[in-house]
Amino acid sequence: MSTFVTKSKKNLRENLTELRTPQGVAGRNILAAETKAQAFDLTGSGRKNIVHNGAMTISQQYQTTAHNIDGWAVMAVDRFRGSVRPSTGVFSAEQNVITGNHPAGFSRSLLLTQQSVTTDAANDYYNLMTKIEGNDVAHLGLGTEHAKTVTVSFWVKSSITGRYAFGMQNEAGGSDRQSYVTDYNIDAPGAWEYKTFVIPLSQTGVWYDDNRAGLQINWNFGRGTAYETTNLNIWQTNVNALSHTGTVDWIGNSGATWELTGVQMEIGEAATPFEHRSYGEELRLCQRYFTMLAEGANRGGSSHVIGTMHKWNSSNTFVFTDLPTEMRDGNNQSVVKSTGSADFSFKSGGYTSTGNDFTLDGDSSARSIRLNSAVTNGSWPLAASGWARINTSDGFIAISNEM
């Protein structure tokens, strides 16, 4: 006995057409990509965030202590620095442990608090910046016909609503200076808001692709007319612009706060989820520009030893130490240290001397350093060996190599 099964007719061509139909804008864009490189950029595959410490998890120098930004390029948290001119207008910065309602996936932020009210003169500015090394933006094609489009995204909240300036600059000065200014709006006081910017990078000008600053990202809180522009969302040459007319004068509001986290810059025209790196990896990236050598117990220091000691002569003691990662430029490092008169101790042959005298010696490099100190001890023979260490709970010593 035979069994017959009857099925309705199917139009195979229509079914295949349906399979080829992409779902959503992203799908259409990916299928429309003409090269593998375009498809790669659209999917956001691989490592993507060009900004270091965008989640504000690393704060080697000040940790969670609020400190005043009262000059040029004062560290806020690692890789983010504040600048004010003049110092009559001051805001404080601190790494903040986020509590309450906050963006998912983030536990730290950079919190700024206005400390000193001022009226902006023509040449004044109040700014937060992060500088990205030229080696890390060389692939963006800045200054060439191959310049890419990038998307910058971040979470922000402020106690003051209104329009705020955001932008970019190159490091070259004078007639080679290029600036890009745009803005964003704070819609509600004290609420986290997500901001995104799609920025075609400049195809002209002087852009560094070595260990100098290749690209600077700016957030502005007040400025004089010398740093204003009326041209938004375009690259301008021979213009040092940080803001535009009509933006909030945040620095003029007593006790105002502004908070930032989740800063990301990636290739392409769409903001993708934030790339969280491990704490260890983020720390290594930051140590190329600032390395804490040793710190006291009150700062959570797990290593109090600075390095090995060698008495060179009756007035000079050398301390040698290797760096955890190669720093940006072995010729332009500087010592950053606590100020207590007995923060450091030198030990050799059972004899100890204390002091706070350290300078960076010329034999230092990007991988290892030699510190010179005038601290000595008459009981140490010439060429005595020993070690130098932190002597107080609040003492610290670090090497800075910022741009």
MOCORNOR-V809447 format. One record per residue. N is the residue number from 1. RES is the residue in one small letter. PHI is phi in radians with two decimals (none if undefined). PSI is psi in degrees with one decimal (none if undefined). D_FIRST is the distance of its C-alpha to the first C-alpha in whole Angstrom. Layout:
# MOCORNOR-V809447
((N	RES	PHI	PSI	D_FIRST) (N	RES	PHI	PSI	D_FIRST))
This chain:
# MOCORNOR-V809447
((1	m	none	135.2	0) (2	s	-1.78	145.1	4) (3	t	-2.04	129.8	7) (4	f	-1.94	132.4	10) (5	v	-1.98	128.9	13) (6	t	-1.88	127.2	17) (7	k	-2.12	151.5	20) (8	s	-1.20	152.5	23) (9	k	-1.26	143.3	25) (10	k	-2.06	138.7	28) (11	n	-1.58	101.1	31) (12	l	-1.06	-36.1	32) (13	r	-1.11	-42.0	35) (14	e	-1.14	-39.8	36) (15	n	-1.11	-42.1	34) (16	l	-1.14	-37.2	36) (17	t	-1.10	-40.3	40) (18	e	-1.11	-38.6	39) (19	l	-1.13	-31.7	39) (20	r	-1.39	-12.1	42) (21	t	-1.36	116.3	44) (22	p	-1.25	152.0	47) (23	q	-1.80	115.3	47) (24	g	1.58	165.8	51) (25	v	-1.13	-43.5	54) (26	a	-1.06	-41.8	54) (27	g	-1.10	-41.8	51) (28	r	-1.12	-41.6	52) (29	n	-1.13	-40.9	55) (30	i	-1.14	-44.6	53) (31	l	-1.20	-25.3	51) (32	a	-1.47	-9.0	54) (33	a	-1.05	135.3	56) (34	e	-1.58	-18.8	57) (35	t	-2.33	164.0	58) (36	k	-1.11	-35.6	57) (37	a	-1.11	-41.3	60) (38	q	-1.13	-41.9	60) (39	a	-1.12	-38.3	56) (40	f	-1.08	-45.0	58) (41	d	-1.11	-38.1	61) (42	l	-1.23	-31.8	58) (43	t	-1.49	-12.8	57) (44	g	1.15	32.5	60) (45	s	-1.27	153.4	59) (46	g	1.34	-168.7	61) (47	r	-1.22	133.1	65) (48	k	-2.25	-33.2	66) (49	n	-1.37	116.7	69) (50	i	-1.47	-17.1	72) (51	v	-1.43	136.3	74) (52	h	-1.58	141.6	75) (53	n	1.05	35.6	76) (54	g	-1.13	-23.8	74) (55	a	-1.57	4.1	73) (56	m	1.06	31.5	77) (57	t	-1.45	-19.4	76) (58	i	-1.87	125.6	79) (59	s	-2.55	78.5	83) (60	q	-1.23	-42.8	85) (61	q	-1.37	-51.8	88) (62	y	-1.81	-9.9	88) (63	q	0.93	-125.3	85) (64	t	-1.77	15.7	85) (65	t	-1.46	129.7	89) (66	a	-1.24	136.3	90) (67	h	-2.54	151.4	92) (68	n	-1.40	137.5	94) (69	i	-1.65	99.8	93) (70	d	-2.27	27.0	96) (71	g	-2.90	-159.4	97) (72	w	-1.61	132.5	95) (73	a	0.98	51.0	91) (74	v	-1.54	130.4	92) (75	m	-1.09	132.6	88) (76	a	-1.67	-69.5	86) (77	v	-2.23	174.0	83) (78	d	-0.94	132.3	82) (79	r	1.31	-2.3	82) (80	f	-2.15	129.5	83) (81	r	-2.32	148.1	87) (82	g	-1.83	149.9	89) (83	s	-2.40	134.7	92) (84	v	-2.29	146.0	94) (85	r	-2.64	116.4	97) (86	p	-1.46	-173.8	100) (87	s	-1.44	6.2	100) (88	t	-1.23	-26.1	101) (89	g	-1.77	119.0	97) (90	v	-2.23	141.4	96) (91	f	-2.29	153.1	92) (92	s	-1.72	158.5	91) (93	a	-2.31	147.1	88) (94	e	-2.78	148.5	86) (95	q	-1.32	123.7	82) (96	n	-1.92	135.3	81) (97	v	-1.45	113.2	79) (98	i	-1.26	130.4	76) (99	t	-2.19	168.7	76) (100	g	1.22	-152.9	74) (101	n	-1.26	120.8	72) (102	h	-2.62	165.0	71) (103	p	-1.04	136.3	69) (104	a	-1.07	134.4	66) (105	g	1.63	-2.6	66) (106	f	-2.09	132.0	70) (107	s	-2.01	-11.5	73) (108	r	-2.27	153.8	76) (109	s	-2.55	168.8	77) (110	l	-1.77	118.8	81) (111	l	-1.89	124.4	83) (112	l	-1.91	139.2	86) (113	t	-2.31	127.8	89) (114	q	-1.20	131.7	92) (115	q	-2.03	-24.5	95) (116	s	-2.54	116.9	98) (117	v	-1.28	139.3	98) (118	t	-2.57	158.9	99) (119	t	-1.78	127.6	99) (120	d	-1.22	121.4	98) (121	a	-1.52	172.7	100) (122	a	-0.98	-38.9	99) (123	n	-1.78	17.7	99) (124	d	-1.54	152.8	97) (125	y	-2.72	153.9	94) (126	y	-2.41	112.6	91) (127	n	-2.48	151.0	88) (128	l	-2.06	138.8	85) (129	m	-2.51	155.7	84) (130	t	-2.31	130.0	82) (131	k	-1.79	133.1	82) (132	i	-1.86	129.2	80) (133	e	-1.08	143.6	81) (134	g	-0.98	-35.5	81) (135	n	-1.06	-27.2	78) (136	d	-1.60	-8.0	76) (137	v	-2.11	6.5	76) (138	a	-1.02	-33.6	76) (139	h	-1.30	-6.4	72) (140	l	-1.45	-9.8	73) (141	g	1.24	27.0	75) (142	l	-1.00	137.1	77) (143	g	1.38	7.8	80) (144	t	-2.25	169.0	78) (145	e	-1.18	-11.3	75) (146	h	-1.69	11.8	72) (147	a	-0.99	134.4	73) (148	k	-1.57	168.2	70) (149	t	-1.72	135.1	70) (150	v	-2.10	157.1	70) (151	t	-2.06	126.6	69) (152	v	-1.88	134.4	71) (153	s	-2.40	151.2	70) (154	f	-2.87	162.7	72) (155	w	-1.77	137.5	72) (156	v	-2.55	149.1	76) (157	k	-2.55	153.5	78) (158	s	-2.61	154.3	81) (159	s	-1.39	-12.7	84) (160	i	-2.00	121.3	85) (161	t	-1.43	165.9	82) (162	g	2.19	-170.5	82) (163	r	-1.57	135.4	82) (164	y	-2.15	147.0	82) (165	a	-1.54	142.8	83) (166	f	-2.45	145.6	80) (167	g	-3.01	-171.0	81) (168	m	-2.42	159.3	81) (169	q	-2.61	161.8	84) (170	n	-1.64	174.3	85) (171	e	-1.55	-22.9	87) (172	a	-1.11	142.1	89) (173	g	-1.82	-174.3	92) (174	g	1.07	-136.9	95) (175	s	-1.23	-12.7	93) (176	d	-1.56	-5.8	90) (177	r	-1.12	133.3	89) (178	q	-2.17	139.7	86) (179	s	-2.35	146.0	85) (180	y	-2.30	122.9	82) (181	v	-2.15	132.4	82) (182	t	-2.40	-168.2	79) (183	d	-2.64	170.4	79) (184	y	-2.49	163.5	77) (185	n	-2.03	132.9	78) (186	i	-1.58	113.3	78) (187	d	-1.51	-33.3	77) (188	a	-2.38	137.3	78) (189	p	-1.21	136.3	80) (190	g	1.26	18.6	79) (191	a	-2.10	137.2	75) (192	w	-1.21	133.6	73) (193	e	-2.31	143.0	72) (194	y	-1.75	125.6	70) (195	k	-2.10	140.8	71) (196	t	-2.34	148.1	70) (197	f	-2.43	128.9	71) (198	v	-1.79	117.5	70) (199	i	-2.22	114.8	73) (200	p	-1.26	123.4	73) (201	l	-1.29	156.6	75) (202	s	-1.16	140.1	78) (203	q	-1.71	1.7	78) (204	t	-2.29	172.1	82) (205	g	1.69	-178.1	85) (206	v	-1.77	117.0	86) (207	w	-2.28	128.6	83) (208	y	-1.42	137.1	84) (209	d	-2.16	31.5	81) (210	d	-2.15	-145.7	83) (211	n	-1.54	9.8	84) (212	r	-1.48	171.9	86) (213	a	-1.16	124.4	84) (214	g	-1.64	-30.1	82) (215	l	-2.74	135.2	81) (216	q	-2.02	132.3	82) (217	i	-1.88	133.1	80) (218	n	-2.15	142.4	83) (219	w	-2.13	127.7	83) (220	n	-1.97	145.5	86) (221	f	-2.20	5.2	88) (222	g	2.77	145.5	91) (223	r	-2.88	159.5	93) (224	g	-1.57	177.7	96) (225	t	-1.13	-23.1	96) (226	a	-1.15	-20.3	96) (227	y	-2.00	18.2	92) (228	e	-1.77	156.9	91) (229	t	-2.47	156.6	89) (230	t	-1.81	-2.1	88) (231	n	-1.82	113.3	85) (232	l	-1.85	150.5	82) (233	n	1.12	28.6	78) (234	i	-2.45	154.2	80) (235	w	-1.43	131.6	82) (236	q	-2.07	137.5	85) (237	t	-1.73	145.9	88) (238	n	1.05	35.7	91) (239	v	-2.35	126.5	90) (240	n	-1.84	74.5	91) (241	a	-1.78	135.6	89) (242	l	-2.06	-17.9	87) (243	s	-2.77	-172.1	87) (244	h	-2.54	164.4	87) (245	t	-1.10	143.0	89) (246	g	1.72	-3.7	88) (247	t	-1.53	163.8	86) (248	v	-1.17	135.7	87) (249	d	-1.61	73.3	90) (250	w	-1.02	-38.5	89) (251	i	-1.13	-18.7	92) (252	g	-1.56	4.7	94) (253	n	-1.89	112.0	93) (254	s	-1.03	126.9	94) (255	g	1.30	10.0	92) (256	a	-1.09	147.6	89) (257	t	-2.15	154.7	86) (258	w	-2.63	133.9	83) (259	e	-2.34	145.1	80) (260	l	-2.47	139.9	78) (261	t	-2.79	170.7	75) (262	g	1.13	38.8	71) (263	v	-1.37	126.0	73) (264	q	-2.45	136.9	71) (265	m	-2.20	127.1	71) (266	e	-2.46	156.8	68) (267	i	-1.27	139.4	67) (268	g	2.08	-179.8	65) (269	e	-1.93	17.6	65) (270	a	-2.42	141.1	63) (271	a	-1.46	124.5	64) (272	t	-1.88	167.9	62) (273	p	-0.95	146.9	62) (274	f	-1.05	137.4	65) (275	e	-1.53	106.1	65) (276	h	-1.50	120.8	67) (277	r	-1.71	159.9	68) (278	s	-1.15	156.8	69) (279	y	-1.03	-42.2	73) (280	g	-1.09	-41.5	74) (281	e	-1.19	-42.1	72) (282	e	-1.12	-39.4	74) (283	l	-1.08	-43.2	77) (284	r	-1.09	-40.0	77) (285	l	-1.08	-40.6	77) (286	c	-1.26	-31.3	80) (287	q	-1.20	-12.7	82) (288	r	-1.16	-21.5	82) (289	y	-2.03	-23.0	85) (290	f	-2.72	123.2	86) (291	t	-2.21	121.6	86) (292	m	-1.42	118.1	88) (293	l	-1.40	-44.9	89) (294	a	-2.83	152.8	90) (295	e	-2.70	156.9	91) (296	g	-1.36	173.5	93) (297	a	-1.11	-35.5	91) (298	n	-1.15	-19.0	91) (299	r	-1.71	7.9	89) (300	g	1.36	20.3	86) (301	g	-1.13	128.2	88) (302	s	-1.74	-12.4	86) (303	s	-2.32	113.0	88) (304	h	-1.65	-11.0	92) (305	v	-1.42	129.6	93) (306	i	-1.50	-46.4	94) (307	g	3.03	-177.6	94) (308	t	-1.41	147.7	97) (309	m	-1.95	147.7	100) (310	h	-2.52	121.6	103) (311	k	-1.40	112.8	107) (312	w	-1.44	-46.5	108) (313	n	-2.70	-167.5	111) (314	s	-1.21	-13.0	114) (315	s	-2.24	3.9	112) (316	n	-2.36	129.8	108) (317	t	-2.14	127.2	106) (318	f	-1.71	146.6	102) (319	v	-2.24	129.1	99) (320	f	-1.97	138.8	96) (321	t	-2.72	147.9	92) (322	d	-1.57	151.1	89) (323	l	-1.64	148.9	86) (324	p	-1.22	-23.2	83) (325	t	-2.63	158.0	82) (326	e	-1.17	127.0	83) (327	m	-1.43	169.7	85) (328	r	-1.11	-43.4	85) (329	d	-2.62	108.9	88) (330	g	-1.20	-6.3	91) (331	n	-1.74	-8.2	94) (332	n	-2.34	42.2	94) (333	q	-1.55	164.2	93) (334	s	-2.57	156.3	95) (335	v	-1.58	132.0	96) (336	v	-2.09	126.1	95) (337	k	-2.60	164.0	96) (338	s	-1.22	169.3	98) (339	t	-1.96	1.7	101) (340	g	-1.10	140.1	103) (341	s	-1.17	-18.9	106) (342	a	-2.25	36.3	104) (343	d	-1.24	-19.5	101) (344	f	-2.21	143.6	101) (345	s	-2.17	149.5	102) (346	f	-2.13	126.6	103) (347	k	-2.19	130.6	103) (348	s	-2.79	132.6	105) (349	g	0.99	30.8	106) (350	g	1.48	1.1	107) (351	y	-1.97	140.9	108) (352	t	-2.22	137.1	107) (353	s	-2.19	147.5	107) (354	t	-2.12	160.4	106) (355	g	3.04	-169.3	106) (356	n	-2.53	50.5	104) (357	d	-2.14	107.8	104) (358	f	-2.47	131.0	102) (359	t	-2.25	157.8	101) (360	l	-1.52	126.3	99) (361	d	-1.47	155.2	100) (362	g	-1.15	-18.1	100) (363	d	-1.41	1.9	98) (364	s	-1.26	159.1	95) (365	s	-2.46	-175.2	92) (366	a	-1.26	-14.5	88) (367	r	-1.90	-24.4	87) (368	s	-2.63	156.1	90) (369	i	-2.30	156.7	93) (370	r	-2.17	117.1	97) (371	l	-1.63	142.2	99) (372	n	-1.97	135.8	103) (373	s	-2.39	145.8	105) (374	a	-1.53	-2.6	108) (375	v	-1.21	127.4	108) (376	t	-2.58	-178.1	110) (377	n	-2.61	128.3	111) (378	g	-1.12	-18.6	115) (379	s	-1.46	-9.3	114) (380	w	-1.47	127.3	111) (381	p	-1.27	162.4	112) (382	l	-1.01	143.2	111) (383	a	1.18	16.2	107) (384	a	-1.08	141.3	107) (385	s	-1.93	158.6	103) (386	g	3.11	-145.6	101) (387	w	-2.59	158.4	99) (388	a	-1.98	143.6	99) (389	r	-2.58	168.4	97) (390	i	-1.25	135.4	96) (391	n	-1.92	-13.2	99) (392	t	-2.24	161.6	98) (393	s	-1.19	-26.0	95) (394	d	-1.80	0.5	95) (395	g	-1.25	151.3	96) (396	f	-2.77	158.3	94) (397	i	-2.53	137.6	94) (398	a	-2.51	165.9	91) (399	i	-2.04	127.0	91) (400	s	-1.85	139.6	90) (401	n	-2.51	38.7	89) (402	e	-1.22	166.2	88) (403	m	-1.65	none	88))
